[in-house]
C-alpha cells in the first residue's frame, strides 16, 4: 500500500485555503485543486510498503513522538515547485520551517535505518493544487505573485497521522491508519 506520515490542516483553516484556491481559479488556468478534506502537510512519504514495513514505521514513530512536544504552525506565503517558469505544484508555506525540519531530521534518522531515503532539502508545505497545462499561465503567475505573502492563520500541531493513499482517476483517497500524539 502507498503510505505517508502527514499532518492534517486544522478544520478552521480549510475554508480560508479553499477561498484562496477560488481566487487562483479566477485566472482560468487549468488547475487541479486539492479537495478541502484532503489538505495536509506531508511529513514523510514512504511510497509502496508491505504490512511488515508498516509495522516498523508504526513502532519507530511511536518511539520518536515522545521526543517532541506540540507546536504552533503559522501558515504563510505561497510558492510553487519547481519554479514560476515551469509550475507543477502550488503550495502554501509555513512561517517557522525550522521546527518542522528539526522534527523531520529526528524522525528521518529512524526511517533511514529502515531503508527509506533521507530527506534532502525538505520545504514544509501544504500542496493546494497542480497546474495541468500552459493556458493562462501568465495570469496565474501574476496572481501567485500578488498572493506571495498571504497569511492563512495558525494551527497547533499535536499529532502525526500515518495515511494510506489510494490513487483514483477522480483524485486520491486518503485513509488514516494510525495517529501519533506528540507527547513530550
VOBA-1610 file (N, C-alpha, C; in pm, whole numbers, padded with zeros to 5 digits, always signed):
BEGIN
Unk+00083-00118+00000Unk+00000+00000+00000Unk+00088+00125+00000Unk+00038+00232-00058Unk+00110+00359-00070Unk+00081+00441+00055Unk+00186+00483+00126Unk+00165+00549+00255Unk+00253+00672+00275Unk+00211+00755+00370Unk+00291+00869+00412Unk+00252+00907+00554Unk+00340+00980+00618Unk+00314+01036+00750Unk+00278+01182+00727Unk+00162+01224+00776Unk+00116+01358+00747Unk+00062+01431+00867Unk+00031+01558+00844Unk-00031+01645+00944Unk-00152+01708+00876Unk-00270+01681+00928Unk-00391+01737+00869Unk-00399+01887+00895Unk-00454+01959+00797Unk-00479+02101+00814Unk-00593+02118+00914Unk-00576+02211+01006Unk-00680+02241+01105Unk-00810+02277+01031Unk-00920+02219+01079Unk-01051+02242+01015Unk-01085+02390+01003Unk-01042+02471+01100Unk-01072+02614+01098Unk-01003+02688+00985Unk-00900+02628+00926Unk-00825+02694+00820Unk-00863+02645+00681Unk-00935+02535+00673Unk-00971+02477+00543Unk-01047+02578+00458Unk-01145+02646+00518Unk-01226+02742+00444Unk-01141+02854+00385Unk-01042+02901+00460Unk-00954+03007+00409Unk-00874+02958+00289Unk-00825+02835+00297Unk-00746+02781+00186Unk-00836+02761+00064Unk-00956+02711+00084Unk-01050+02692-00028Unk-01082+02827-00092Unk-01097+02932-00012Unk-01120+03067-00065Unk-01003+03113-00151Unk-00883+03083-00106Unk-00762+03117-00181Unk-00759+03039-00313Unk-00795+02912-00309Unk-00799+02831-00430Unk-00897+02891-00532Unk-01009+02942-00484Unk-01108+03005-00573Unk-01048+03126-00643Unk-00968+03204-00570Unk-00902+03320-00631Unk-00808+03275-00742Unk-00739+03164-00720Unk-00648+03113-00823Unk-00726+03064-00945Unk-00842+03006-00923Unk-00925+02957-01034Unk-00978+03071-01121Unk-00988+03191-01064Unk-01034+03307-01142Unk-00943+03334-01261Unk-00820+03286-01256Unk-00726+03306-01367Unk-00761+03217-01486Unk-00848+03119-01465Unk-00887+03021-01566Unk-00771+02936-01616Unk-00665+02929-01536Unk-00555+02837-01566Unk-00605+02695-01535Unk-00554+02594-01606Unk-00601+02456-01585Unk-00543+02395-01457Unk-00605+02427-01346Unk-00557+02379-01216Unk-00638+02259-01169Unk-00569+02165-01109Unk-00634+02054-01037Unk-00612+02086-00890Unk-00718+02125-00821Unk-00706+02166-00681Unk-00718+02048-00587Unk-00650+02059-00474Unk-00663+01959-00368Unk-00795+01986-00296Unk-00877+01882-00282Unk-01006+01895-00213Unk-00983+01937-00067Unk-01075+02017-00014Unk-01063+02066+00123Unk-01036+01958+00225Unk-01107+01845+00213Unk-01089+01737+00312Unk-00956+01663+00296Unk-00885+01688+00186Unk-00757+01622+00163Unk-00636+01711+00192Unk-00658+01834+00235Unk-00547+01926+00260Unk-00465+01878+00380Unk-00335+01864+00358Unk-00246+01814+00464Unk-00102+01852+00432Unk-00018+01845+00533Unk+00127+01856+00515Unk+00180+01714+00508Unk+00256+01682+00405Unk+00323+01552+00400Unk+00451+01565+00480Unk+00460+01491+00587Unk+00577+01494+00674Unk+00685+01401+00620Unk+00646+01281+00580Unk+00740+01184+00522Unk+00662+01092+00429Unk+00705+01085+00303Unk+00641+00996+00206Unk+00718+00864+00203Unk+00648+00754+00221Unk+00713+00622+00222Unk+00696+00548+00090Unk+00593+00580+00015Unk+00565+00506-00108Unk+00498+00374-00078Unk+00519+00278-00168Unk+00458+00145-00153Unk+00530+00066-00044Unk+00454+00019+00054Unk+00511-00062+00162Unk+00422-00183+00187Unk+00480-00284+00251Unk+00401-00401+00292Unk+00365-00389+00440Unk+00291-00486+00491Unk+00245-00482+00631Unk+00363-00482+00729Unk+00466-00560+00697Unk+00583-00567+00785Unk+00649-00430+00799Unk+00666-00362+00686Unk+00728-00229+00687Unk+00637-00129+00760Unk+00506-00142+00740Unk+00412-00055+00811Unk+00427-00072+00962Unk+00439-00195+01006Unk+00457-00221+01150Unk+00586-00158+01202Unk+00693-00163+01122Unk+00821-00100+01161Unk+00805+00052+01172Unk+00735+00111+01074Unk+00712+00256+01075Unk+00633+00296+01199Unk+00530+00220+01229Unk+00446+00249+01347Unk+00530+00242+01474Unk+00610+00139+01487Unk+00693+00123+01608Unk+00793+00239+01622Unk+00862+00271+01512Unk+00961+00379+01516Unk+00894+00513+01547Unk+00779+00538+01487Unk+00709+00664+01509Unk+00658+00673+01652Unk+00604+00564+01705Unk+00558+00563+01845Unk+00673+00595+01939Unk+00792+00543+01910Unk+00908+00570+01995Unk+00954+00715+01984Unk+00947+00771+01865Unk+01004+00903+01840Unk+00912+01018+01884Unk+00780+01001+01876Unk+00690+01113+01907Unk+00706+01163+02050Unk+00753+01078+02140Unk+00769+01120+02279Unk+00883+01221+02296Unk+00964+01240+02193Unk+01074+01337+02199Unk+01032+01477+02156Unk+00908+01490+02108Unk+00864+01619+02054Unk+00734+01663+02119Unk+00728+01794+02148Unk+00606+01847+02207Unk+00523+01916+02098Unk+00393+01931+02122Unk+00309+02003+02026Unk+00366+02143+02001Unk+00344+02195+01881Unk+00395+02328+01848Unk+00296+02401+01759Unk+00311+02535+01757Unk+00225+02618+01674Unk+00288+02633+01536Unk+00203+02630+01436Unk+00247+02642+01298Unk+00169+02757+01235Unk+00241+02852+01178Unk+00179+02965+01111Unk+00190+02944+00961Unk+00076+02935+00894Unk+00074+02908+00750Unk+00074+03042+00678Unk+00181+03064+00603Unk+00203+03195+00543Unk+00286+03182+00416Unk+00248+03255+00314Unk+00326+03262+00191Unk+00287+03154+00091Unk+00293+03191-00035Unk+00261+03097-00142Unk+00384+03075-00228Unk+00400+02954-00275Unk+00512+02921-00362Unk+00472+02815-00463Unk+00567+02780-00548Unk+00545+02678-00650Unk+00667+02588-00659Unk+00645+02467-00707Unk+00754+02376-00743Unk+00742+02348-00891Unk+00848+02340-00969Unk+00983+02373-00926Unk+01013+02523-00929Unk+00948+02600-01020Unk+00971+02744-01027Unk+00857+02809-01106Unk+00855+02942-01110Unk+00747+03014-01178Unk+00747+02996-01330Unk+00860+02961-01387Unk+00862+02938-01533Unk+00801+02804-01569Unk+00816+02707-01481Unk+00762+02573-01507Unk+00687+02527-01382Unk+00566+02575-01368Unk+00486+02546-01248Unk+00424+02407-01259Unk+00445+02327-01156Unk+00377+02197-01146Unk+00288+02191-01023Unk+00342+02241-00910Unk+00270+02233-00782Unk+00260+02372-00721Unk+00142+02407-00672Unk+00120+02531-00599Unk+00105+02495-00452Unk+00170+02571-00365Unk+00168+02537-00223Unk+00167+02659-00133Unk+00131+02635-00007Unk+00141+02736+00098Unk+00253+02693+00192Unk+00327+02792+00240Unk+00441+02763+00327Unk+00410+02785+00474Unk+00513+02770+00554Unk+00500+02793+00698Unk+00601+02898+00741Unk+00564+02973+00845Unk+00650+03082+00892Unk+00771+03030+00969Unk+00756+02918+01038Unk+00866+02867+01120Unk+00909+02728+01072Unk+00968+02720+00952Unk+01001+02589+00895Unk+01108+02514+00974Unk+01189+02585+01052Unk+01296+02516+01125Unk+01243+02417+01228Unk+01129+02445+01291Unk+01069+02350+01385Unk+01030+02221+01313Unk+00966+02238+01201Unk+00923+02126+01118Unk+01045+02045+01074Unk+01145+02115+01022Unk+01265+02049+00969Unk+01342+01976+01078Unk+01352+02037+01196Unk+01422+01973+01308Unk+01352+01843+01346Unk+01221+01848+01351Unk+01145+01729+01386Unk+01163+01621+01279Unk+01158+01660+01153Unk+01175+01562+01045Unk+01312+01497+01051Unk+01416+01576+01082Unk+01551+01520+01093Unk+01555+01409+01197Unk+01490+01433+01311Unk+01487+01333+01417Unk+01419+01205+01373Unk+01308+01218+01305Unk+01236+01101+01256Unk+01312+01033+01142Unk+01371+01115+01056Unk+01438+01061+00938Unk+01552+00966+00975Unk+01620+00993+01085Unk+01727+00904+01130Unk+01673+00762+01146Unk+01555+00750+01204Unk+01493+00618+01224Unk+01449+00557+01091Unk+01392+00640+01005Unk+01340+00588+00878Unk+01453+00544+00783Unk+01566+00613+00788Unk+01681+00575+00705Unk+01731+00437+00747Unk+01730+00410+00878Unk+01771+00278+00927Unk+01683+00167+00870Unk+01561+00201+00833Unk+01466+00103+00777Unk+01479+00090+00626Unk+01570+00170+00568Unk+01590+00160+00424Unk+01524+00269+00341Unk+01461+00367+00406Unk+01400+00476+00331Unk+01504+00583+00300Unk+01482+00657+00192Unk+01574+00763+00153Unk+01570+00877+00254Unk+01688+00935+00277Unk+01697+01053+00364Unk+01639+01173+00289Unk+01561+01252+00360Unk+01507+01375+00301Unk+01623+01471+00278Unk+01629+01528+00160Unk+01739+01620+00130Unk+01703+01762+00170Unk+01647+01836+00080Unk+01614+01976+00112Unk+01462+01988+00124Unk+01412+01945+00238Unk+01267+01944+00261Unk+01217+02085+00288Unk+01114+02124+00216Unk+01048+02252+00240Unk+00908+02221+00292Unk+00880+02249+00420Unk+00746+02222+00472Unk+00642+02302+00391Unk+00542+02232+00338Unk+00444+02299+00254Unk+00312+02224+00253Unk+00208+02297+00219Unk+00073+02244+00205Unk+00038+02255+00057Unk+00035+02143-00013Unk+00001+02146-00156Unk-00146+02184-00170Unk-00173+02286-00254Unk-00312+02329-00274Unk-00361+02302-00416Unk-00267+02273-00508Unk-00310+02245-00644Unk-00193+02211-00735Unk-00230+02165-00855Unk-00131+02131-00957Unk-00174+02195-01088Unk-00077+02247-01163Unk-00105+02306-01293Unk-00100+02197-01399Unk-00205+02188-01482Unk-00218+02080-01579Unk-00199+02125-01724Unk-00157+02248-01746Unk-00136+02296-01883Unk-00085+02439-01879Unk-00060+02496-01997Unk+00002+02629-02004Unk-00098+02743-02025Unk-00226+02711-02048Unk-00323+02816-02074Unk-00334+02912-01956Unk-00335+03042-01988Unk-00350+03149-01888Unk-00244+03146-01778Unk-00129+03091-01811Unk-00022+03079-01711Unk+00025+03217-01663Unk+00031+03315-01755Unk+00077+03448-01716Unk-00015+03508-01609Unk-00146+03490-01628Unk-00242+03540-01528Unk-00223+03469-01394Unk-00196+03340-01401Unk-00174+03263-01279Unk-00048+03312-01206Unk+00060+03334-01281Unk+00184+03382-01220Unk+00161+03518-01153Unk+00087+03606-01219Unk+00055+03737-01160Unk-00021+03719-01029Unk-00119+03629-01028Unk-00199+03605-00907Unk-00112+03546-00795Unk-00024+03454-00831Unk+00066+03394-00731Unk+00156+03501-00670Unk+00208+03591-00755Unk+00294+03698-00706Unk+00216+03792-00614Unk+00089+03819-00647Unk+00003+03903-00561Unk-00018+03838-00424Unk-00030+03706-00425Unk-00061+03632-00302Unk+00063+03577-00231Unk+00179+03622-00275Unk+00306+03570-00224Unk+00316+03573-00072Unk+00265+03677-00009Unk+00277+03693+00137Unk+00146+03661+00209Unk+00056+03589+00147Unk-00073+03559+00206Unk-00057+03492+00343Unk-00142+03531+00438Unk-00141+03470+00571Unk-00272+03395+00590Unk-00261+03265+00610Unk-00380+03181+00627Unk-00420+03173+00774Unk-00323+03159+00862Unk-00355+03151+01005Unk-00264+03055+01078Unk-00296+03033+01204Unk-00214+02947+01290Unk-00289+02821+01327Unk-00213+02717+01351Unk-00272+02592+01399Unk-00175+02524+01494Unk-00229+02441+01579Unk-00148+02363+01673Unk-00122+02227+01608Unk+00006+02190+01602Unk+00043+02057+01554Unk+00065+01971+01678Unk-00023+01875+01699Unk-00013+01791+01818Unk-00013+01642+01784Unk-00013+01612+01654Unk-00013+01470+01615Unk+00035+01452+01471Unk+00088+01336+01445Unk+00121+01291+01310Unk+00024+01177+01278Unk-00007+01160+01150Unk-00101+01055+01110Unk-00040+00974+00997Unk-00032+00843+01016Unk+00009+00754+00909Unk-00114+00734+00820Unk-00098+00766+00692Unk-00210+00761+00599Unk-00181+00669+00482Unk-00286+00604+00437Unk-00281+00526+00314Unk-00332+00617+00203Unk-00266+00614+00088Unk-00306+00696-00025Unk-00341+00604-00142Unk-00467+00609-00181Unk-00512+00529-00295Unk-00539+00624-00411Unk-00464+00609-00520Unk-00481+00697-00635Unk-00596+00646-00722Unk-00690+00736-00752Unk-00803+00701-00838Unk-00812+00806-00949Unk-00885+00777-01058Unk-00899+00876-01165Unk-00961+01008-01118Unk-01043+01005-01015Unk-01106+01128-00967Unk-01025+01197-00857Unk-00909+01142-00824Unk-00824+01202-00722Unk-00790+01101-00614Unk-00696+01137-00527Unk-00654+01043-00422Unk-00760+01026-00314Unk-00760+00908-00255Unk-00843+00880-00138Unk-00748+00849-00024Unk-00756+00927+00083Unk-00668+00907+00198Unk-00745+00838+00310Unk-00680+00741+00371Unk-00738+00670+00484Unk-00639+00677+00600Unk-00685+00723+00716Unk-00599+00728+00834Unk-00577+00587+00886Unk-00450+00549+00902Unk-00416+00417+00953Unk-00384+00420+01102Unk-00315+00527+01146Unk-00274+00535+01288Unk-00237+00680+01320Unk-00281+00727+01437Unk-00245+00860+01485Unk-00140+00849+01594Unk-00049+00947+01595Unk+00058+00950+01695Unk+00059+01089+01758Unk+00031+01097+01887Unk+00031+01226+01955Unk+00173+01265+01994Unk+00205+01394+01973Unk+00333+01447+02020Unk+00317+01465+02171Unk+00404+01401+02249Unk+00377+01390+02393Unk+00486+01439+02486Unk+00591+01499+02435Unk+00700+01541+02525Unk+00649+01636+02630
//
